[in-house]
Amino acid sequence: MEISELLIEINSHLRQAGFINDADELQKFCNILLDKKLAVDSHNAILIEITMRCHVKWLGDYYLPHLSQKDWWGKLENLSRATKKHMRRI
């Protein structure tokens, strides 16, 4: 799955659970990443911001009643791996 698809999925889960501010922030990051004119340094900075949010003590700390904790952490781990993989390709 691409980073943008993972962000959209996680964004949807956050909205469903009522974490609107975090969902809005991730949407902002996704929109910035889609900007083809973005400098490499800025692109990497956004990817780092996304990766930091995938930590168990950030978004992973949230309770989403419609997902098990294992499923939620798995989705965040997938996003973290995707961002790191993308950074290596740049």
N, C-alpha and C positions, 0 to 999 in steps of 0.2 A: 504494500500500500504506500502511496506517496504521502509526503508530509502534509500536504494540504488536505488530503482525504482524512488522515488521522486527526488533524486539528478540527475539521468539521465534525467528525464523530464525537470527539471529546467535548467540543463546544456544545453539541446537542445534549450530551449526558449532563454537563454542568447546568445548562438551562433547565433541563427537566427536574433537576434536584434543587433549583432555586439559587444557584451560585451565578447570578447574572453578571456581576462585576468581573469575575474571573473569565467568564465566557466572552464578554465584550473585549477584554484584554487579549485573549487568545485570537479573537477575530481580527483585532487590530494587527497583531503580529502576522497573521496569515495574509492579510491584505498587503502589508509591507513586503513580505517575501515574494509575492506575485509581481511586484514592481521590477520589471526587467532592467531598469536604469539604475537600480540600487548598487552602490559600490560594494565590493567584496567584503571590506571590513565591516560595513554596516550590516550586510547580509549575515556574516558570521556572528555579529553581536546579537542579532535577533534570534539566531539559532541557539546561542548560549542562554539567552533569556528563557526560551521555550524549554530547553533541557533542564534548567534550574527548577522550573515549575513542575517537572515530572518527578521530583524527589518525594519520597514518602512523607516528609515533614512539610511539604507545601500542598500541592493538589492531592497527593496521596493520603493526606490526613483527613480529607473530607469523607463524610458518610453519604453515599448515594443509595437511597433505599431500593432502587430498581436494579442494582448490580451487587454482586458479592464483592467483598473487599479484594479477593483474589483476581476477579475479572477486571476490576477497576485498576488495580496495580499493574495487571498485564497490559492493559491499554496504554497506561502511562509509560511503561517500559518499552513498548513498541514504538511510541513516539520518540522517546529518548534515543533509542537505537537508530531510528530513521534520521534524526537531526544530526547525530554524530557521523553517520555514514555520509550524509549530504555534505557535511563540513569537510570530510576527507576528499570528496570529489572536487571541491572548489579549488 
